[in-house]
Amino acid sequence: MRFLVVGLGSMGKRRVRNLQALGHGAVAGFDLRGDRLEEAVAKYGITPFNDLRGALEAFHPDALVISTSPRHHMDYAEAAAERGLPCFIEASVVEAERILALHRRCTETGVLMAPSCTMRHFPGPRKVGELIRAGAIGKVLNFNYQTGQWLPDWHPWEDIREFYVTDRATGGCREIVPFELTWLNDIFGEPEPLACAKAKLSDMPADIDDLYHCLLRYPGNVLASMTVEVLSRPVACRELRVIGSAGELVFSADENCVRYANLDHPDWIRFDLGGGTVETGYINPEEPYIAEMADFVAAAQSGDFSRYPNTLADDYAVLQTLYRLEALAESTP
């Protein structure tokens, strides 16, 4: 297959590496910034384009990988759909109605649209899901989850004011709420939003809310609190604690493990997660992103779209939860 990566920022370059790690040598890249094109060519030897139409006509890709700012996802995805091209799309946070419309259109025409669900491919969430589904702690009653990282540490090589995460619509904290819900909902079901508080608490130069506190009710009357923030430094935060009728489970980034104890095994049973391969200048390992791209390629090559574990309809549902949480936050005096 021939792949055109649209957008060559940090995620676009990662996707180029993913495809090359999977053995795909026919990779081109499109970006409006000449410096990004030059860097991608120097590092990965891809074919560069600064014009999308020219890229489509000259390179003849079999699939697109969209790694731009969320504001432009649907523009490029709709262009791919018009040409019948399978499309992988990074996590979105805006234009839910366009996402739903594109889902309906592509369902009718049989074009694969694969929105990112990266956390489902990380070993921590996978182990959590495996243990919960196996009943390791009995019936789930409650969970508390917090995740965060100081926003300027996302891209330490550039001023955050030059990065879409300081736009209120696509702000870093706001974007991560649906990003996290995508994997939590895969395990626990679709939640009912109960309450939300959000605010800007830091002095970073960004007109965004940098913390969301969310209260949700999942199927089976499971209560959950989720805190998403872009404040934690110098160490990023990710911890999930689940209380069940017969035990408890913890997923901790600090300990890099998932552990659980139950009435039959009161001592912690621990699963270490390993480190993976971390590219210079990045924080997260490459392997989950490679696995995600492998699922997309398998679905595109086989025509069996069920081989990719997320859909635009799933994304739409998650964004509706985000919007309802924000409405609750705005309605609170």
Secondary structure, DSSP 4 states (H G I P E B T S, - for coil): --EEEE--SHHHHHHHHHHHHTT---EEEE-S-HHHHHHHHHHH-PEEES-HHHHHHHH--SEEEE-S-GGGHHHHHHHHHHTT--EEE----S-HHHHHHHHHHHHHHT--EEE--GGGGSHHHHHHHHHHHTTTTSSEEEEEEEEE--GGGTSTTS-GGGSGGGSTTT-HHHHHHHHHHHHHHHHH-PPEEEEEEEE--S-SS--S--EEEEEEEETTTEEEEEEEES---SS-EEEEEEEETTEEEEEETTTTEEEEEESS--SPEEEE-------TT-SS-SHHHHHHHHHHHHHHHHS-GGGSS--HHHHHHHHHHHHHHHHHHHH--
